[in-house]
Amino acid sequence: MIKQTTNAGSGAGKDSSKTQTQAQGADAKKALLKDIRVKWGKFTELEVSNLKNNDDLVSHVVARYGLDKAQAQRDVDALRAGRNI
């Protein structure tokens, strides 16, 4: 007797873990954007949600708060703590 194996359903686990990873990434981004709003209260929610990347945040901090770029970069890096927009 030969036992047959199938791959039916094996893709479902991959899709589930991918969806879970995407959800975790979205939650992490929401938390980072909230932290940005708390630290730099002059930004509107729309401005924060429209940030494209970390450099964009640095540019906005420089423009809005009048910091030099090096200081803004240090502040952004400290707040991000390894997280990316």
C-alpha positions in Angstrom: 0.0 0.0 0.0 1.4 3.4 -1.0 0.5 6.4 1.1 -0.2 9.5 -0.9 0.5 12.9 0.5 -1.0 16.1 -0.8 0.0 19.7 -0.4 -3.6 20.8 0.0 -3.9 23.6 2.5 -0.1 24.1 2.8 -0.4 27.6 1.3 -3.0 28.6 3.8 -0.5 28.7 6.6 1.8 30.9 4.6 -1.0 33.3 3.9 -2.1 33.4 7.5 1.4 34.2 8.8 1.9 36.8 6.0 -1.4 38.5 7.0 -0.4 38.4 10.7 3.0 39.9 9.9 1.4 42.7 7.9 -1.0 43.4 10.8 1.9 43.6 13.2 3.7 45.9 10.9 0.7 48.1 10.6 0.3 48.2 14.4 4.0 49.1 14.8 3.6 51.9 12.3 0.5 53.2 14.1 2.4 53.2 17.4 5.3 55.1 15.8 3.0 57.7 14.3 1.3 58.1 17.6 4.7 58.6 19.3 5.6 61.2 16.7 2.4 63.2 17.4 3.0 63.0 21.1 6.7 64.3 20.8 6.1 66.8 18.1 2.6 68.2 18.8 2.8 70.9 16.2 2.3 68.3 13.5 -1.3 67.6 12.4 -2.6 64.0 12.2 -2.7 64.5 8.4 1.0 65.6 8.3 2.1 62.6 10.3 0.1 60.1 8.3 1.5 61.6 5.0 5.2 61.1 6.1 6.9 58.9 3.5 10.0 57.8 5.3 12.4 58.7 8.1 14.2 61.4 6.1 10.9 63.0 5.4 10.3 63.2 9.2 13.7 64.8 9.8 12.9 67.4 7.1 9.6 68.2 8.7 11.1 68.5 12.2 13.8 70.9 10.8 11.1 73.0 9.1 8.6 73.0 11.9 10.8 73.3 14.9 13.8 75.2 13.5 16.3 72.6 14.6 19.5 72.0 12.7 19.4 68.8 10.6 21.9 66.9 12.8 19.9 67.6 16.0 16.6 66.7 14.2 18.2 63.4 13.0 19.3 62.5 16.5 15.9 63.3 17.9 14.1 61.3 15.2 16.5 58.3 15.6 16.0 58.3 19.4 12.2 58.3 19.0 12.2 55.7 16.3 14.3 53.2 18.3 14.8 51.1 15.2 11.3 51.4 13.8 10.7 52.8 10.3 7.9 54.8 8.9 
